[in-house]
Amino acid sequence: MKGLLKKDAYLLFKIGKPFFLICIVFLAVLFYSGSNISLSLFPCLIAGIFPVTLISYEERDKWQSYSALLPVSRAKLVSEKYVFTLLLLCAWFALLAVAFTVRSAFLDMPLGEDSVQTFLVFAAFGLCLPTVLLPAVFKLGTEKARIFYIVMLCVFGALFGLIGAQTKTGAFIFPESFSFGVPVFFGALVLFAASWALSIKLFQKREL
């Protein structure tokens, strides 16, 4: 698993420079302007797309066929992608949390429970895209799943716009929505785990 994570990390640093630039720009905008926190969802979408991008590079280079010669099970290949997805999302939200903590200290505006609940809702949103995409990709491959992939991007893009319209200065317009942060987050984790198990079963049955 460690070797697989290193492989994807090397590939990410090779092809993901625009992603890092986008993260820096969004952090700067959110930090200095205090604009709508829903902007932080865009890097979440990119982080959710990256595992699929890595799989497409692997298919192009015939990595999945080559990996059959290695002492690595298909279950471990699938699990590594899910772990890598979690690491990307955790890294982004860690940066986001640090940025807003520093900003709140600088402006003497302590973060309240609403901010924590908002982060949980957004973290759940970040888990949704890989939860939906990865089983289809492991079942069909990136080429055959391309149409489904595009449709899901459109759906999540629309949700992104909807959430942006529902937020105002970093918080949902309706405060009572914050009470759903914890159950929504843990519900997303359960679905992510179910997607993980489903992807393992689908990829084990797939002919490479």
N, C-alpha and C positions, 0 to 999 in steps of 0.2 A: 504493500500500500504506500509506504513512504517513497519508494522509487517512482511509482506512478504519479504521485502528487508532485514530486520534483520535476518529472517530465512535463506535466501540464503547466507548472509554474514557469519553467524555462520558455515554453511556447507562448504563455501569456505575456511574459516580458518582451518577447520578440514581436508579437503581433498586436499587443494591447496598449501600445503607447498612446493612441488616441483616447482610449478609455481612461487612462490616468489623467490625461489633460482635461477631459470632460469633468472628472471628479474634482480636480483642483479648481476649475472655473466655477462649478456649482457651489463648492464650499465657500469660495471667495464671495460669490453673489449672496449666498445665504448669510454669511458672517457679517458682511459690511452693510448690506441693505436691509437685512431682516425681512426680506420678502417672503412670499408664501412658501412655507416649508414643504408643500406638495412637490416643489421642484426636486426634492431629494428622491422622489420616486423614479425619476428618469434614469439615474445611475443604477437603481435597483433593477430596472428592466434590462439594462445592458448586462449587469452581473448575471441575471437569469438566462440571458441569451448566450453568454460566453461558453458554457459547457457544450451547447449544440454546435457552436462554431468550432470548438476544439475537436468534436467528434467528426465534423466534416473534413477537417485537416487530416485526421487519422484515417478516414476512409479513402481520401485522395492518395495517401502514402501507403495504403494497404497495411496499416498498423494492426488492425483487428485480426487479419490473417496471420501476420507475423507473430502476434502475441500468443497464438495457439501453440507455438513452439516453446513458449516460456512456461515456467511453473507458476502460472497465474490463472486462476479460474475466471470464468465469465462473470460469476457473482462478484468477484473482487474488482473486475474492470468496471462494472456498473456502480458498485458501491463507491469507488474512488471518485466518479463523476459527481455523485450526490454529496460526498464529503467536500469536494472542491467547491461545489456550489455554495454550501453552507459557509465555508471559509471566506469566499468572496463577499457574501452578504454580511457576514460578521465584521469583516474588515471595513466595509463601507459604513455600517452603522456605528462602529467604534469611532471612526473619523468624524462622523456626523455628531455623535454624542460629545466628543471632545470639543468640537467647534462650537456647539451651542452652549456647553458648560462654560467655556472661556468667554464667549460673548455675553452670557448672562452675568458672569462675575464682573466683566469689564463695564457693563451698563448698570450693574447693581440691580438686576432683575432676576431673582432666583427662579429656577425652573420648578413648575408646579406639577401636580399629579396629572394634569391635562396633557402636559408635554410628554410624560412617560407613556400614557395611554395612546397618544398619537403615534409615538415611535413604534409601539406594539402593533398597531393597525397597519402601519406602513411596512413593518417587517413581515407581517402576514401577507401583504400584497406582493412583496418581493419573492416570497416562497411560491406564490401561485403559478407564475409562468413556467418555471422548471418542473413543477408538479404536473402540469398538463403536457408540456412538450416532450419531456424525456422518455416517457413510455412509448410514445409514437415514434420517436427517433430510434430507440433501441429495437422496436419491432420492425420498422420499415426501412430504416436508414435515412440519412438526411435528404437524399434526392427524392425518394418517393414520398417523404413526409413534408416536402417543401410547401405544398398548397395548404396543408393543415397549419404549418408553421406561420405562413403569411396571414391566414385567417386569425390565428390566435394573437399575433402582433397587432392586428387591427382592433380586435376586441379589447385587448389590454391597453392599447393606445386610447381607445374611447373611454375606458374606465379611468385612465390617467387624467384625461380632460375633465371627466365628471367630478373626480375627487378634487381636482384643482379648482373647479367652480364651487365646490362645497366647503372650501377652506378659506380662511380669512386671517391674515397675519399669523400663520403658523398653527391655527386651531380650527377645528370644525365649527361651523356656524352654530350647530345645535350641541350644547355642552353635554346633554344626556348621552350622546353617542360615545363619549369616552368610556362609559361603563362597560362597553362591549370590547374594549381593547384586549383584556386578558383572555376571555373565551375565544375571541376571533383568532388571536395568535396561537393558542394551543390547538384550536381546530385546524389551523393551517399546518401546524407541525404534524398532526395526525394524518392529514391528507398527504403531506410530503412523505411520511413514512410508508403509507399505503402505496404511493407512486413508486417508491424505492423498491418495495417487495414485488410489485407488478412488473417493473422494468427488468428485474433479475429473471423472473419466470419467462418473460417474452424474449429476452436476449438469449437465454439458454436454449430455446426452441428454434431460434433463427438460424438459417443456413447462411454461412458467410462465403 
